[in-house]
Amino acid sequence: MRTDRRGFLKGAVCAGGAAALLGQTGCTSFSGLMAQRRKSMIGFRAEPLEKVRVGIIGVGHRGPGAVNRLSRIPGVEIRAIGDLFEDRVARQIKALTDKGLPAPKGYFGSRDTWRALCESGEIDLVYICTPWLWHTPMAVYAMQCGKHAAVEVPAAMTLEQCWQLVNTAEQTRRHCMMLENCCYGYNEMLALNLCRKGVLGDLVHGEAAYIHDLRMSKLREDNENGYQGQWRLEWSKQHTGNPYPTHGLGPVCQYMDINRGDCFEFLTSVSSNQLGISRAAAEKYGKNSPQAKARYRLGDMNSSLIRTYRGRTILVQHDTTSPRPYSRINLISGTRGVLADYPLRVALAPDTHAWMKESELEALKAKYVHPLWDKNGEAAKKAGGHGGMDFLMDLRLCHCLQHGLPLDIDVYDSALWSSVVELSERSAERDGKPVKVPDFTRGAWKIAEPLGIVTV
Ligand SMILES: NC(=O)c1ccc[n+]([C@@H]2O[C@H](COP(=O)([O-])OP(=O)(O)OC[C@H]3O[C@@H](n4cnc5c(N)ncnc54)[C@H](O)[C@@H]3O)[C@@H](O)[C@H]2O)c1
């Protein structure tokens, strides 16, 4: 990555100085000091952190896994845990003290106590695992408080929120990384390696998806087993398009150097009718129940097609209400071959009329396994989290913070991949009319260098 050393040093000194002021003056001083600065975050390096002190907000279904994973990474200290519910926070504090680790401070009891967590002088990184609508407000405030922000997917639900993330990161010189764990999956990193090494030739087309039958999870009413306040079902009532595009899309963007040599130009999107959730509600509650009669705007299947400036295409699908096996599709196709997932298959020139035999695929995997998996795969599987990819994501994030390196997923990736939420809805509402995609890098994608193949 190109970096401006003088800019980094100035930024690091200024950020450190401002952060030191926080104990006395609160977060507005930090954002005030940084307000005039607006410089690209491409290749941004923050001051290295000897210890990464983390505050985690949201310990429902997703957050506790993060508590467990981060507690296993050397040089990382969990200093704070926040949630609406005291018992959830207490459970996670106990999980840490049971391992002999110090008890983090708990923040709970109201919708706004997370603000105090962000304001704490004890934290470098705010790690956000709350429902979708909280992601951007929490990440923005964390950055305004001088903290780096790591935020669950999607990082933003509207274009306005995407810009808020970008503008705040640029002004505060703080990282904002969307926690797109699927970029760290074994197959995805294998595909990334194949793309980097040119094995698939020049890339032409990718396919991505989130196909996951969540009908029963969406309908559960109790917070213990369901989503808190049924946040996912509520979104389905109010919106169409693709609310959750990044699991499949993020990895394809990395294969194609999106924001680092290419960028989305326009998108067109169509949604199918909606039957799945209404029928599931009718079965669960009866056909005359309010749940079955409610209006759900989210179509069962949404298909969006993105065209890039370099003429490549990406299909992104979303379906969480059909009886289908899980898939992110994960297909990448180039002038010399194709990789497709679910299950993993590869075909390479000149023999592209059939998929490779199992033995050839195994040999290819052994040759092109991503170095991060080769080195840390066993530890990752042990720590768990979707087969280990969640752990590798956290490991890599903390490594970059500890060494002052640019992050693999920066604020521009977080904004661009998330922008498909609103763009797909806008297009689907207008019978698939193409919509222009904003350039969050403000043109810097043309000079940014591709992600390297990292080894640690
Ligand atoms: N990357 C992945 O593989 C993956 C997997 C599952 C979920 N997720 C994402 O993680 C996020 C959380 O999902 P979940 O399934 O854990 O949801 P959940 O409803 O089970 O948990 C959300 C938690 O946030 C808490 N919360 C809500 N508002 C809060 C506030 N104002 N202050 C403090 N805490 C608050 C809730 O009390 C709850 O405990 C979502 O964005 C989801 O998309 C990502």
Ligand as a Chemical Component Dictionary entry (heavy atoms), coordinates in Angstrom:
data_LIG
# 
_chem_comp.id                   LIG 
_chem_comp.type                 NON-POLYMER 
_chem_comp.pdbx_formal_charge   0 
_chem_comp.three_letter_code    LIG 
# 
loop_
_chem_comp_atom.comp_id 
_chem_comp_atom.atom_id 
_chem_comp_atom.alt_atom_id 
_chem_comp_atom.type_symbol 
_chem_comp_atom.charge 
_chem_comp_atom.model_Cartn_x 
_chem_comp_atom.model_Cartn_y 
_chem_comp_atom.model_Cartn_z 
_chem_comp_atom.pdbx_ordinal 
LIG N1  N1  N 0  -20.530 -12.512 10.613 1  
LIG C1  C1  C 0  -21.347 -13.509 10.934 2  
LIG O1  O1  O 0  -21.124 -14.662 10.577 3  
LIG C2  C2  C 0  -22.556 -13.219 11.737 4  
LIG C3  C3  C 0  -23.308 -14.264 12.300 5  
LIG C4  C4  C 0  -24.404 -13.927 13.081 6  
LIG C5  C5  C 0  -24.746 -12.604 13.270 7  
LIG N2  N2  N 1  -24.010 -11.618 12.704 8  
LIG C6  C6  C 0  -24.323 -10.198 12.924 9  
LIG O2  O2  O 0  -24.103 -9.927  14.303 10 
LIG C7  C7  C 0  -25.036 -8.971  14.766 11 
LIG C8  C8  C 0  -25.757 -9.505  16.007 12 
LIG O3  O3  O 0  -26.491 -10.659 15.655 13 
LIG P1  P1  P 0  -27.058 -11.636 16.773 14 
LIG O4  O4  O 0  -27.555 -12.837 16.063 15 
LIG O5  O5  O -1 -26.060 -11.778 17.854 16 
LIG O6  O6  O 0  -28.303 -10.794 17.313 17 
LIG P2  P2  P 0  -28.930 -10.894 18.776 18 
LIG O7  O7  O 0  -30.238 -10.201 18.702 19 
LIG O8  O8  O 0  -28.881 -12.306 19.262 20 
LIG O9  O9  O 0  -27.908 -10.078 19.671 21 
LIG C9  C9  C 0  -27.797 -8.684  19.630 22 
LIG C10 C10 C 0  -27.390 -8.219  21.013 23 
LIG O10 O10 O 0  -27.201 -6.792  20.973 24 
LIG C11 C11 C 0  -27.774 -6.258  22.158 25 
LIG N3  N3  N 0  -28.154 -4.852  21.939 26 
LIG C12 C12 C 0  -29.164 -4.374  21.187 27 
LIG N4  N4  N 0  -29.225 -3.038  21.274 28 
LIG C13 C13 C 0  -28.231 -2.665  22.108 29 
LIG C14 C14 C 0  -27.798 -1.411  22.622 30 
LIG N5  N5  N 0  -28.391 -0.268  22.280 31 
LIG N6  N6  N 0  -26.762 -1.395  23.483 32 
LIG C15 C15 C 0  -26.139 -2.546  23.841 33 
LIG N7  N7  N 0  -26.506 -3.759  23.390 34 
LIG C16 C16 C 0  -27.542 -3.816  22.532 35 
LIG C17 C17 C 0  -28.978 -7.129  22.438 36 
LIG O11 O11 O 0  -29.396 -7.049  23.771 37 
LIG C18 C18 C 0  -28.456 -8.510  22.061 38 
LIG O12 O12 O 0  -27.912 -9.178  23.171 39 
LIG C19 C19 C 0  -25.961 -8.686  13.589 40 
LIG O13 O13 O 0  -25.523 -7.542  12.946 41 
LIG C20 C20 C 0  -25.782 -9.860  12.669 42 
LIG O14 O14 O 0  -25.983 -9.538  11.323 43 
LIG C21 C21 C 0  -22.917 -11.904 11.938 44 
# 
loop_
_chem_comp_bond.comp_id 
_chem_comp_bond.atom_id_1 
_chem_comp_bond.atom_id_2 
_chem_comp_bond.value_order 
_chem_comp_bond.pdbx_ordinal 
LIG N1  C1  SING 1  
LIG C1  O1  DOUB 2  
LIG C1  C2  SING 3  
LIG C2  C3  SING 4  
LIG C2  C21 DOUB 5  
LIG C3  C4  DOUB 6  
LIG C4  C5  SING 7  
LIG C5  N2  DOUB 8  
LIG N2  C6  SING 9  
LIG N2  C21 SING 10 
LIG C6  O2  SING 11 
LIG C6  C20 SING 12 
LIG O2  C7  SING 13 
LIG C7  C8  SING 14 
LIG C7  C19 SING 15 
LIG C8  O3  SING 16 
LIG O3  P1  SING 17 
LIG P1  O4  DOUB 18 
LIG P1  O5  SING 19 
LIG P1  O6  SING 20 
LIG O6  P2  SING 21 
LIG P2  O7  DOUB 22 
LIG P2  O8  SING 23 
LIG P2  O9  SING 24 
LIG O9  C9  SING 25 
LIG C9  C10 SING 26 
LIG C10 O10 SING 27 
LIG C10 C18 SING 28 
LIG O10 C11 SING 29 
LIG C11 N3  SING 30 
LIG C11 C17 SING 31 
LIG N3  C12 SING 32 
LIG N3  C16 SING 33 
LIG C12 N4  DOUB 34 
LIG N4  C13 SING 35 
LIG C13 C14 SING 36 
LIG C13 C16 DOUB 37 
LIG C14 N5  SING 38 
LIG C14 N6  DOUB 39 
LIG N6  C15 SING 40 
LIG C15 N7  DOUB 41 
LIG N7  C16 SING 42 
LIG C17 O11 SING 43 
LIG C17 C18 SING 44 
LIG C18 O12 SING 45 
LIG C19 O13 SING 46 
LIG C19 C20 SING 47 
LIG C20 O14 SING 48 
# 
